[in-house]
Amino acid sequence: MKENPLNQIFSNIKCAIFDMDGTILDSMGMWHTIGAQYLQQNGITPREGLWEDIKRFNLVESADYFIEKYNIQKPREEIMDEIRALISGHYGKTLQLKEGARELLERLNEMKIPCLLATATDRSSVLACMRRLDCEKYFVKILTCLEYDTTKSEPVIFEKSAEVCNAKAEESLVFEDALHALRTAHNAGFKTVAVYDESDEEKTEPPKTDWARMLEICDASCISLKEIKI
């Protein structure tokens, strides 16, 4: 495996672009169980393997799945609103930062390296969470995929983040825990740090785990953000 220059990668960097869920926020466990929570809220016992069935569904597809597979007698929009409320409750009340996240953000701020938050989560949930955790102050801007009508399978959100700081891709450092997002940033010329999350043990591209594939393309990696000493 190639050398991991974790603590040297910040040289010549004009901005640091952070994903939120699974990267600085310990939230992937919530996403893995939110479907089961919704069913239980409606008095239904989830079948084994629910997460595997719905993990790649968007909200519309999840609602339709619950109607079809669990015979929930509610309109799609009502189901979606109830799931949104559950998710919003977690962001607003329970989710916490991953170890080392606050210290890293504080250090980057001290070093005058602008930090940006680039996330697929909706802005209201992001702000509720970041303000509760007193973290909004660390970011010069928060960008969401919804507001740019994009996903992290496209480099738009990373490019827009770099533009805020008048930085080129090679002058920008992207922190990601998701294989597809890390690959997008890498292919667009950004420097990347792979941040481990338990969800990376999945094999979305068998036979290797997502983490193993991330290590093949990232510029640096860490199991915990605490490892970064700058």
Secondary structure, DSSP 8 states (H G I E B T S, - for coil): -----TTTTTTT--EEEE--BTTTB--HHHHHHHHHHHHHHTT----TTHHHHHTT--HHHHHHHHHHHH---S-HHHHHHHHHHHHHHHHHHT--B-TTHHHHHHHHHHTT--EEEEESS-HHHHHHHHHHTT-GGG-SEEEETGGGT--TTSSHHHHHHHHHTT--GGGEEEEES-HHHHHHHHHTT-EEEEE--GGGGS-SSTTS-HHHHHHHH-SEEESSGGG---
